[in-house]
Amino acid sequence: IGSYLGTHVCVAQLLGANKIYAYDCNKLVTDKLNNTVKINNWDNVIVNNIGLSDKKNKFKFKQIDYNISASYIEETHNNYVPEAHFVDDVNVDSLNSLIDLNNFSEDSNFLIKIDVEAHELYALNGMSNILQDKRTKNLIIELAPLLLKDFNIVISIIDLIISHGFNKIFLIFDVLIHHWDGNVFDTSLCEQLTRDSLITRLRQPIDIGKPSLLEVAFEKE
């Protein structure tokens, strides 16, 4: 979710994922990802040029030309990047509306990866069905207070995820997704955190005046 050019799509494919759904509202990147899928004949990868939110809607999309991956939906971002420029209105919808969980076998294992540049709370509110599903064991999310209008939104994101039964929290880096075996994410190499210690880490600056950006894995027991 927030697939960009498909780094995690490629990793999941190489590790044998049965079905991969990629979502991004930026047509520039989904066109490139579709091309990657076509070249490699990955018929189990479904690329969707739509953003995920809490309901069907349209938002203003701003692009950062020197860092396309950090482009964002204007309405939920704090808009601190002066170089960002309006590109277009983009379509969004909820994952609850787009995915029918009855189409998946009972022994499925779902892993969700989210990187949506300050639109996390909206996306999570629109995927309650899959979050509460017992087949969803792992969720990986990038949390970046710098991008949000209020730090309390970060706390709301964390509490919402925990409320769906994700009671283990691990600090990870991108490279560690390579330890996912297609079944359950391997968190044995990750630093385990509590809710409060995660919030504390997010408050700590990584540079003077720059709040932390962390990639975090949530796991159900």
PAMAR-241566 format. One line per 8 residues: number of its first residue (from 1); their letters; for each residue x, y, z of N, C-alpha, C. Coordinates in steps of 0.001 Angstrom, whole numbers, plus 500000, padded with zeros to 6 digits. Each point is the difference from the previous one (the first is absolute). Layout:
REM residues N
NUM> a> X Y Z X Y Z X Y Z; ...
//
This chain:
REM residues 221
1> igsylgth> 500863 498829 500000 499137 501171 500000 500903 501225 500000; 499930 500762 498893 501028 500982 499739 501180 499273 499376; 499722 499276 498922 500962 499030 499436 501229 500650 499384; 499859 501242 499545 501057 500672 499245 500410 499087 498836; 501296 499806 499751 500434 499221 498839 499982 498497 500256; 499671 499601 501220 499797 498574 500253 501161 499263 500632; 500809 500667 500804 501110 499310 500670 499500 498804 500794; 498979 500218 500808 499481 498923 500833 499178 499002 499185
9> vcvaqllg> 499427 500451 498910 499330 499078 499078 501018 498995 499463; 501155 500498 499583 501044 499125 499448 500508 499023 501047; 500220 500480 501224 500480 499124 501069 498971 498915 500306; 498736 500406 500144 498942 499031 500295 499871 498967 498879; 500141 500455 498766 499925 499089 498858 501145 498990 500034; 501207 500479 500258 501167 499119 500040 499922 499000 501148; 499298 500365 501061 499864 499122 501156 498784 499085 499904; 499291 500060 498869 498949 499018 499749 498610 500354 500461
17> ankiyayd> 499689 501287 500138 498634 500384 500374 499009 499520 498940; 498876 499494 500443 499015 499446 499077 499270 501082 499213; 499661 501088 500664 499279 501106 499367 500475 501311 500611; 500243 500987 499151 500489 501298 500463 499105 501094 499428; 499488 500857 500880 499192 501138 499585 500778 501280 500309; 500251 500795 498990 500740 501250 500154 499066 501176 499731; 500061 501011 500875 499157 501186 499872 500851 501255 500059; 499775 500899 499053 500638 501317 500041 499159 500952 499162
25> cnklvtdk> 499794 501214 500506 499162 500964 499276 500777 500750 498926; 501327 499836 499959 500835 500699 499024 500125 499170 498723; 499329 500430 498934 500002 499233 498751 501400 499857 499410; 500847 500989 500238 501365 499940 499499 500704 498735 500487; 499838 499667 501271 500699 498835 500547 499261 498694 499738; 498658 500020 499985 499298 498744 499723 500181 499577 498546; 500148 500955 499088 500305 499635 498605 501346 499285 499918; 500986 500492 500741 501321 499360 500008 499947 498633 500663
33> lnntvkin> 499246 499892 501088 499879 498717 500674 499266 498990 499118; 498957 500457 499315 499313 499106 499062 500940 499488 498920; 500904 500856 499561 500973 499590 498996 500942 498923 500564; 500419 500164 501241 500837 498993 500661 499267 498664 500085; 498732 500062 500371 499181 498786 500113 499867 499309 498643; 499769 500798 498960 499838 499455 498657 501287 499354 499492; 501137 500675 500176 501283 499478 499530 500325 498656 500653; 499638 499871 501279 500333 498787 500753 498889 498949 499996
41> nwdnvivn> 498899 500296 499303 498876 499057 499916 499488 499592 501382; 499850 500984 500879 499501 499729 501341 498478 500099 499995; 499343 498903 499695 498538 500048 499906 499317 499943 501361; 500775 499871 501071 499426 500020 501350 500091 501375 500656; 500512 500987 499266 500124 501363 500521 498939 500889 499367; 499211 500640 500833 498926 500872 499531 500314 501428 500437; 500243 500863 499036 500376 501393 500281 498765 500884 499843; 499728 500808 501009 498805 500845 500010 500393 501470 500100
49> niglsdkk> 499624 500776 498992 500276 501437 500024 498868 500716 500750; 500024 499813 501312 499027 500646 500878 500622 500091 501387; 499714 501078 500710 500480 500118 501367 499040 499331 500960; 500505 499579 501144 499139 499406 501014 499719 501016 501092; 498722 500082 500362 499549 500974 500987 498853 499390 500793; 499206 500829 500663 498901 499479 500810 498708 499847 499211; 499931 500609 498801 498795 499914 499178 500346 500506 498596; 499082 499812 499077 500195 500496 498644 500033 501521 500023
57> nkfkfkqi> 501000 500577 499330 500180 501444 500074 500993 500439 498932; 500219 501294 499906 501053 500575 499169 500815 500960 500862; 501322 499980 499813 500871 500906 500737 500987 500661 499047; 500546 501112 500440 501054 500676 499241 501330 499292 500251; 500714 499719 498918 501269 499276 500098 501154 500917 499628; 501009 500060 500882 501178 500819 499761 501224 499112 499771; 500805 500388 499035 501178 499221 499632 501281 500745 500367; 500984 499254 500470 501328 500535 500277 500924 499423 498943
65> dynisasy> 500404 500787 499042 500701 499478 498824 501339 499357 500330; 500697 500509 501012 501307 499431 500327 499874 498767 500905; 498795 499702 500461 499760 498824 500842 498556 499558 499810; 499737 499352 498870 498631 499634 499634 499340 499142 501078; 500796 499168 500674 499436 499093 501004 499395 500756 501180; 500383 501261 500200 499481 500790 501114 498824 500885 499594; 499507 499854 498775 498822 500764 499562 498803 499622 500875; 499004 500885 500072 499004 499798 501044 498646 500618 499666
73> ieethnny> 498994 499559 500761 498668 500584 499967 500010 501258 500865; 499607 501114 499404 500150 501301 500653 499185 500120 501281; 498784 499476 499995 499073 500265 501094 500464 499439 501343; 500820 498950 500007 500392 499382 501269 501476 500205 500338; 500743 500620 499129 501429 500250 500187 500190 501387 500601; 501133 500231 500692 500197 501335 500559 500581 500989 498983; 500257 499502 498778 500397 500863 498878 501230 500858 500299; 501003 499367 500605 501196 500750 500369 501031 500068 498869
81> vpeahfvd> 499726 499323 498868 500975 499942 498907 499660 501079 498971; 500750 501081 499946 499655 501100 499089 500089 499614 498523; 500823 498998 499682 500167 499603 498598 498854 499127 499482; 499162 499513 500897 498881 499157 499570 499016 500821 499175; 499502 499411 498917 499066 500729 499147 498788 499131 499681; 498871 500648 499835 498753 499298 499702 500094 499331 498633; 499589 498727 499957 500005 499244 498749 498588 499774 499493; 499150 499456 500879 498654 499640 499566 499173 499624 501218
89> dvnvdsln> 498682 499907 499793 499143 499363 500988 500105 498492 499803; 500104 499255 501098 500150 498550 499897 498837 499299 500684; 499671 498831 499501 498919 499196 500555 500505 499147 501155; 499170 499888 501025 500292 499113 501119 498745 499203 500337; 500205 498878 500688 498882 499198 500485 500498 499168 501174; 499094 499358 500696 500386 499179 501153 500341 498587 499552; 500932 499372 500700 500321 498603 499708 498808 499109 500312; 499196 500392 500988 498773 499242 500290 499116 499886 498767
97> slidlnnf> 499972 501048 499177 499166 500002 498795 500652 499263 498837; 501318 499929 499997 500720 499485 498829 500367 498523 500096; 500064 499456 501212 500421 498614 500188 498898 499214 500708; 499611 498860 499412 499048 499089 500626 500797 498857 500632; 500072 499978 501319 500809 499001 500696 499466 498587 499838; 498748 499859 499580 499441 498667 499756 500655 499301 498813; 500736 500767 499196 500665 499413 498837 501333 499333 500352; 500382 500036 501283 501276 499433 500417 499768 498801 500915
105> sedsnfli> 500857 499009 499887 499849 498779 500788 500230 500273 501481; 499491 499106 500830 500112 500168 501447 501433 499885 500488; 500868 499332 499229 501390 499860 500427 500911 501076 499402; 499388 501058 499454 500785 501112 499468 500707 500740 501135; 501113 500623 499656 500701 500875 500938 500192 501354 499324; 499439 501051 500593 500071 501337 499415 501106 500817 500668; 500796 500653 499193 500959 500979 500487 499682 501328 499329; 499883 501052 500789 499672 501326 499486 501211 500914 500174
113> kidveahe> 500364 500698 498938 501097 500973 500050 499434 501368 499634; 500183 500994 500865 499407 501327 499800 501080 501081 500027; 500014 500808 498951 500898 501166 499936 499284 501057 499170; 499190 500820 500659 499095 500899 499272 500141 501471 500390; 501151 500382 500523 500338 501413 500144 498902 500831 500668; 499682 499653 501240 499066 500758 500850 498526 499663 499775; 499700 499006 499171 498600 499598 499807 499697 498681 500721; 500861 499615 500933 499891 498693 500648 498682 499806 500748
121> lyalngms> 499600 500987 500781 498800 499829 500821 498765 499791 499136; 499917 500733 498895 498882 499825 499070 500014 498591 499400; 501168 499568 499552 500112 498669 499386 499634 498908 500998; 500487 500113 501221 499710 498993 501021 498522 499964 500352; 499365 501152 500073 498567 500034 500310 499161 499343 498915; 500547 499924 498797 499270 499385 498895 500317 498536 499764; 500788 499392 500903 500356 498586 499810 499735 499183 501263; 498960 500380 500729 499693 499323 501264 499742 498508 499802
129> nilqdkrt> 499408 499615 498890 499681 498586 499773 501244 499127 499989; 501015 500428 499264 501212 499186 499906 500857 500130 501261; 499949 501138 500680 500775 500170 501226 499506 499062 501098; 498694 499823 500095 499462 499153 501061 499949 498532 499600; 500289 499693 498732 499981 498617 499515 501141 499208 500644; 499705 498792 500443 501018 499184 500676 501136 499599 499073; 499770 500083 498691 501056 499642 499047 501032 501107 499818; 499719 501184 500502 500955 501106 499934 500878 499953 501237
137> knliiela> 501225 499514 499826 500916 499825 501123 500972 501168 500153; 500302 500682 498903 501062 501007 500028 499614 501242 499224; 500397 501141 500524 499814 501281 499336 501289 500796 500152; 500509 500505 498886 501205 500824 500005 499604 501396 499553; 500426 501000 500749 499570 501365 499696 501138 500977 500255; 500093 501005 499143 500942 501094 500223 499278 501101 500759; 500581 500395 501126 499425 501058 500823 500946 501198 499991; 499491 501133 499561 500839 501195 499847 499266 501223 500542
145> plllkdfn> 500175 500325 501276 499299 501151 500591 500244 501303 499259; 501155 500146 499385 500330 501228 499278 498970 500313 498914; 499393 498953 499441 499072 500192 498888 498588 500352 500450; 499705 499770 501273 498643 500152 500497 499752 501380 500600; 498745 500388 500013 499641 501320 500518 500008 500052 501521; 499915 498836 500644 499910 499946 501456 500603 498678 500470; 500873 500040 500991 500620 498768 500497 498966 499032 500548; 498886 500500 500499 498964 499119 500539 499436 499048 498948
153> ivisiidl> 500139 500358 498731 499552 499099 498928 500837 498721 500017; 501292 500122 500283 500863 498817 500097 499514 499075 501108; 499648 500585 501128 499493 499200 501124 498700 499304 499604; 499133 500699 499287 498739 499401 499538 500257 498832 499055; 500999 500134 499133 500357 498920 499074 500444 498763 500773; 500897 500197 500962 500519 498889 500800 498881 499326 500776; 499147 500790 500642 498915 499437 500815 498973 499273 499139; 499751 500494 498806 499058 499328 499107 500527 498623 499603
161> iishgfnk> 501274 499925 499655 500592 498711 499621 499945 499031 501178; 500380 500458 501179 499986 499145 501188 498587 499507 500308; 498990 500842 499767 498614 499632 500298 499514 498821 499165; 500683 499712 498887 499633 498863 499156 500789 498745 500346; 500654 500012 501153 500656 498793 500485 501475 499881 499704; 500598 501032 499437 501447 499983 499739 500714 500404 501296; 500384 498998 500794 500497 500279 501343 501512 499894 500138; 500714 499769 498907 501457 500040 500024 500474 501074 499020
169> iflifdvl> 501012 500745 500414 500494 501120 499195 501510 499858 499841; 500476 500128 498760 501424 499855 499722 500486 501146 499128; 501168 500507 500325 500652 501003 499170 500813 499275 498937; 499749 500326 498727 500686 499312 498921 500596 501005 499023; 500767 499472 499059 500499 500769 498873 499582 499273 498734; 500000 500693 498858 499526 499406 498754 500663 498661 499694; 501288 499888 500264 500718 498791 499634 499418 498771 500676; 499378 500179 501162 499513 498842 500737 498752 499392 499395
177> ihhwdgnv> 499375 500660 499044 498866 499343 499342 500473 498785 499211; 501282 499930 499713 500540 498840 499295 499928 498736 500853; 499724 500142 501286 499894 498836 500868 498563 499477 500054; 499092 500644 499297 498628 499479 499919 500004 498780 499104; 499442 498893 500472 500039 498751 499235 498722 499748 499209; 499147 501028 499859 498742 499829 499281 498890 499526 500908; 500315 499712 501243 499003 499508 500943 499858 500990 501161; 500937 499986 500933 499975 500929 501117 501301 500790 500012
185> fdtslceq> 499923 501279 500185 501184 500866 499987 500933 499634 501148; 501291 499862 499710 500991 499625 501004 500482 501246 500739; 499590 500125 501257 500376 501173 500789 501128 499688 500984; 500643 498842 499838 501011 499585 500976 501218 500928 500016; 500240 500721 498893 501150 500894 499935 499645 501448 500335; 498760 500227 500397 499526 501367 500212 499971 500355 501488; 500122 501278 500276 499882 500495 501371 498521 500078 500376; 499627 499345 501092 498604 500027 500427 499736 501232 500856
193> ltrdslit> 498849 500633 499749 499608 501207 500712 498637 499804 500643; 499686 500849 500969 498644 500106 500519 499325 501188 499316; 498701 500140 500227 499302 501163 499455 500679 501289 500447; 500259 500118 501307 500545 501244 500526 501434 500246 499535; 500796 498942 499904 501385 500200 499549 500045 500367 498517; 499049 499488 499227 499912 500397 498593 499669 501483 499888; 499030 500458 500763 499624 501421 499972 501180 500867 500428; 500734 499544 501014 501187 500746 500444 501029 500089 498885
201> rlrqpidi> 500238 498894 499298 500976 500004 498907 499566 500949 498887; 498717 500051 499742 499499 500870 498940 500119 501476 500375; 500040 500291 501280 500173 501383 500436 501453 500447 499943; 500920 499064 500013 501415 500343 500031 500463 500487 498632; 500750 501094 499949 500486 500487 498701 501145 499158 499464; 500015 499770 498683 501133 499324 499385 501043 501029 499574; 499579 501227 499771 500885 501149 499812 499356 501137 500779; 500694 501037 500193 499435 501121 500759 498734 500517 499299
209> gkpsllev> 498902 499949 500712 498743 500514 499466 499297 499101 499019; 500498 498757 499821 499364 499084 499054 499524 498754 500745; 498681 499826 500177 499476 498826 500689 500354 498716 499252; 499964 498894 500729 500416 498717 499448 499065 499495 498910; 500571 499194 499122 499246 499216 499029 500374 498546 500258; 499015 499190 500366 500268 498616 500359 499165 499050 499164; 500586 498868 499659 499251 498907 499383 499731 498984 501097; 498722 499675 500186 499574 499209 501152 499173 498808 499541
217> afeke> 500248 498853 500628 499205 498807 499742 499097 499723 501200; 498723 499774 499734 499046 499589 501029 499620 498550 499729; 499918 499220 501055 499760 498550 499840 498924 499537 500964; 499153 499101 499525 499016 499345 500878 500589 498704 500528; 499747 499715 501276 500448 498725 500567 499096 498876 499534
//
